[in-house]
Structures are given as structure tokens and as C-alpha cells.
């Protein structure tokens, strides 16, 4: 029996959650990084892939990433540019890393990027090292893969449920078989 297009997006989120439950962090991350692609297409159908991905991520997700502390002005965070760079490296080259040169926002030009996988939902770690005269020597960021996937799933699910009419471009059927 074919699965309707409006159920396919929710099935994708469900599969990410199943991957996390089974500690398949690489599979969960790969699939979760496609959610801003899909939601970005729904929200900004006339923009190019990169622009809509970054804009959707910044509008709906990144607001929860950036610290509001006055002490964190130099701290990197997961901006749309950073996550788009991660998505590109991971999905196109198998390298879950970011390209510092792809990032325009100076605060998010991360020198040392690390993924952390496990059952914890404790937040990401952002750091800055200073040299003499307080110039920035290095920026580092550690991403909690589970937290990123859970956050993307929750926000994408909420966005989808509020905007189902924008997802008509998902016009394919998936037939489940018992083979």
C-alpha cells in the first residue's frame, strides 16, 4: 500500500529517532541533516539549495544555538553556514567536518570541530583560545550528535505540522512490501 506524501516526511523523522534509539549515530546524522533541505524548500521554493538551507536553519534552529551571554561574543555556534558546511562534507564526501573557508561569519570560523556521539543530551561545547593582547588564536566546537538530531527532528516536525500545505512537492509514493 502506498504511503501518502504527507506521511513520508514524518516517517523520515521517525526513522531518525529509531536510528538514535539503536545508537546508529552516523545514519541518524546523515538523515537529520536533510531536514533543513526539505523544510527550506517548503519555505523558500524559489531560492537555491544553499541559500534556503542556511536561511531556514538560521530562522528556525540557530536561535537556540547562540548563547545570549555577554561573555560569549567570540564563541562559535552552529549557524546555518556551519551546519550547511557539515551537511555538504558529510553527505557529499563522507567527511563529517566543516570547511572553515566556507563560513563568512567570523565568529563561526571554527578551527577544531568534533562530533560527540552517545546517549546524553547534554549540550554542545564551544570554546575560544586567546593569545597575547587577547587576539583570538583558535575557535573550537564539539557537537552532541544526538542533541543536534533531536533538535532538528523536533523543529522540523513542528514546522511541518504548521505548514503541511507547503510540502506538496513531496509527490512520490513509497510502497512497503513484506519481502
URUR-V464397 format. One record per residue. N is the residue number from 1. RES is the residue in three letters. PHI is phi in radians with two decimals (NA if undefined). Layout:
((N/RES/PHI) (N/RES/PHI))
//
This chain:
((1/UNK/NA) (2/UNK/-1.15) (3/UNK/-1.63) (4/UNK/-1.14) (5/UNK/-1.00) (6/UNK/-1.26) (7/UNK/-1.69) (8/UNK/-1.13) (9/UNK/-1.12) (10/UNK/-1.18) (11/UNK/-1.12) (12/UNK/-1.08) (13/UNK/-1.11) (14/UNK/-1.06) (15/UNK/-1.17) (16/UNK/-1.09) (17/UNK/-1.11) (18/UNK/-1.12) (19/UNK/-1.03) (20/UNK/-1.12) (21/UNK/-1.05) (22/UNK/-1.72) (23/UNK/1.02) (24/UNK/-1.68) (25/UNK/-1.20) (26/UNK/-1.15) (27/UNK/-1.11) (28/UNK/-1.07) (29/UNK/-1.12) (30/UNK/-1.02) (31/UNK/-1.26) (32/UNK/-1.11) (33/UNK/-1.20) (34/UNK/-1.52) (35/UNK/-1.08) (36/UNK/-1.11) (37/UNK/-1.04) (38/UNK/-1.21) (39/UNK/-1.15) (40/UNK/-1.12) (41/UNK/-1.14) (42/UNK/-1.15) (43/UNK/-1.39) (44/UNK/-2.26) (45/UNK/-1.10) (46/UNK/-1.69) (47/UNK/-1.67) (48/UNK/-1.20) (49/UNK/-0.95) (50/UNK/-1.07) (51/UNK/-1.11) (52/UNK/-1.25) (53/UNK/-1.04) (54/UNK/-1.09) (55/UNK/-1.13) (56/UNK/-1.14) (57/UNK/-1.05) (58/UNK/-1.10) (59/UNK/-1.26) (60/UNK/-1.88) (61/UNK/-2.04) (62/UNK/-1.06) (63/UNK/-1.05) (64/UNK/-1.59) (65/UNK/-1.68) (66/UNK/-1.45) (67/UNK/-1.22) (68/UNK/-1.69) (69/UNK/-1.23) (70/UNK/-1.16) (71/UNK/-1.48) (72/UNK/-1.92) (73/UNK/-1.00) (74/UNK/-1.64) (75/UNK/-1.35) (76/UNK/-1.24) (77/UNK/-2.58) (78/UNK/-1.45) (79/UNK/-1.39) (80/UNK/-1.02) (81/UNK/-1.10) (82/UNK/-1.14) (83/UNK/-1.20) (84/UNK/-1.14) (85/UNK/-1.14) (86/UNK/-1.06) (87/UNK/-1.00) (88/UNK/-1.12) (89/UNK/-1.10) (90/UNK/-1.31) (91/UNK/-1.37) (92/UNK/-1.76) (93/UNK/-2.26) (94/UNK/1.27) (95/UNK/-1.96) (96/UNK/-1.34) (97/UNK/-2.50) (98/UNK/-2.07) (99/UNK/-1.80) (100/UNK/-0.92) (101/UNK/-1.17) (102/UNK/-1.39) (103/UNK/-1.69) (104/UNK/-1.52) (105/UNK/-1.20) (106/UNK/-0.95) (107/UNK/-1.09) (108/UNK/-1.76) (109/UNK/-1.36) (110/UNK/-1.59) (111/UNK/-1.48) (112/UNK/-2.16) (113/UNK/-2.06) (114/UNK/-2.46) (115/UNK/-1.79) (116/UNK/-2.16) (117/UNK/-2.05) (118/UNK/3.00) (119/UNK/-1.44) (120/UNK/-1.25) (121/UNK/-1.93) (122/UNK/-1.16) (123/UNK/-1.04) (124/UNK/-1.25) (125/UNK/-2.10) (126/UNK/-2.06) (127/UNK/-2.57) (128/UNK/-2.35) (129/UNK/-1.91) (130/UNK/-1.94) (131/UNK/-1.88) (132/UNK/-1.06) (133/UNK/1.06) (134/UNK/1.03) (135/UNK/-1.36) (136/UNK/-1.35) (137/UNK/-1.62) (138/UNK/-2.79) (139/UNK/-2.06) (140/UNK/-2.30) (141/UNK/-2.61) (142/UNK/-2.01) (143/UNK/-1.72) (144/UNK/-1.41) (145/UNK/-1.03) (146/UNK/-1.05) (147/UNK/-1.09) (148/UNK/-1.06) (149/UNK/-1.12) (150/UNK/-1.08) (151/UNK/-1.08) (152/UNK/-1.08) (153/UNK/-1.10) (154/UNK/-1.11) (155/UNK/-1.23) (156/UNK/-1.13) (157/UNK/-1.07) (158/UNK/-1.08) (159/UNK/-1.06) (160/UNK/-1.06) (161/UNK/-1.11) (162/UNK/-1.44) (163/UNK/-2.38) (164/UNK/-0.89) (165/UNK/-1.11) (166/UNK/-1.45) (167/UNK/-1.79) (168/UNK/-1.15) (169/UNK/-1.19) (170/UNK/-1.41) (171/UNK/-1.93) (172/UNK/-2.20) (173/UNK/-1.99) (174/UNK/-2.08) (175/UNK/-1.71) (176/UNK/-1.52) (177/UNK/-2.15) (178/UNK/-1.82) (179/UNK/-1.16))
//
